[in-house]
């Protein structure tokens, strides 16, 4: 369920977002900002405004970045296979999964 609650407005207009929302939308990270839009119907909309959009943050997670480094290392070390077309790739995949072909670096 989506969060619903109230924010207290302090003397100078400061509001504090609940910790669970700051963590969820990574607003506790350096450079994070909140965009506010006043709608004609009087509703104030708050949106996380991050250096990296929320829907792209998965790419910058520690785990994904480690996988990116591993893939880059595999490429530079020649640990990959090249295929002329999709049929060749699928044939190799069938060989590997059936135990009929080598598993590992380029042949």
N, C-alpha and C positions, 0 to 999 in steps of 0.2 A: 504494500500500500504506500502511496505517496505521503510524504511528510505534510503534516498540518500543525500549525502552532502559531504563537504570537511572539513578536520581537518587541522588546522594550526600546523606546527611543530615549537616549540620554540627553542631557542638557544641551550639548553642542550638535545634536542631530546624529550622534553615533548610534549604530545598531550592531549587535553582535549576532552572527549566525550561529546556530547550534553546531557543536563540534562534529556530530555525525554527518551533517550536510557539508561542512568544510572538508572533511576527509573524503566523502563520497565524490564530490566535484573537484577535489584537489585544490581547493581554495586556500589551503594551508601551505602551498608551495610558493617559492619566490616568484614574483611577477604576476601573481594571480590578481584579477580585478573582478568586480561585479558591475555589469551593465544594468542601468535602470531606465525603464521606458514608462512614461506617463501616457496612459491611453485616454481617449476621449471620454470613456465611461467612468473615469476616476480610479481605475485600477492601476496600481504600480507593479510592473513586472520586473523581476530581478533575474538576470541570466549570468552564469559564470562566464567570464571572459579571460581565457588563459592564453599563454604564449602558444600552446598547442591545443587545438580544439578537442573537446571531451571525446568525440567519436574517433579521434586518431591517437588517443593516449596509449592504447594497447601497444602500438608500435614502439613507443618509448619506454615501456616497462623494462625492468632489469632482465627478466627472463627472455623477452623477445630480442633485446639488444645483444644478449649473450648468444642467442641462436644466429643472429645476423653476423656477428663476428666469426662464429664457427663456419657458417656458409662461405663467408669471404675467404677464410683460411683454406677451406676445401678447394675453392676455385684457384687460389694462387698456388696451391700445392698440386694441382692437377687431379684432384680426387673428384672427378665427375665423368659423366658419359655424354657423348654427343650423338644425336640421332638425326637422320636425314629427314624423317617425317614422323607423324603420329603413329603410323602402323608399325614402324620399326621400334618405337618406344613401347608400344603395347605388347609386341612380340617378346621383347626383352623382359618386360614385367611378368608375362605369363611364364617364361623360362625360370625366372627367379622365384616366383611364388610356387611353382611346381617342383622346385628343387633341381631343375635341369640345367641351370646356368650359374655362373659365378656370382657371388654377392661381394660387393666391395667396390674399390676404385675402378677407374677406367680400364678397359681391356686393351 
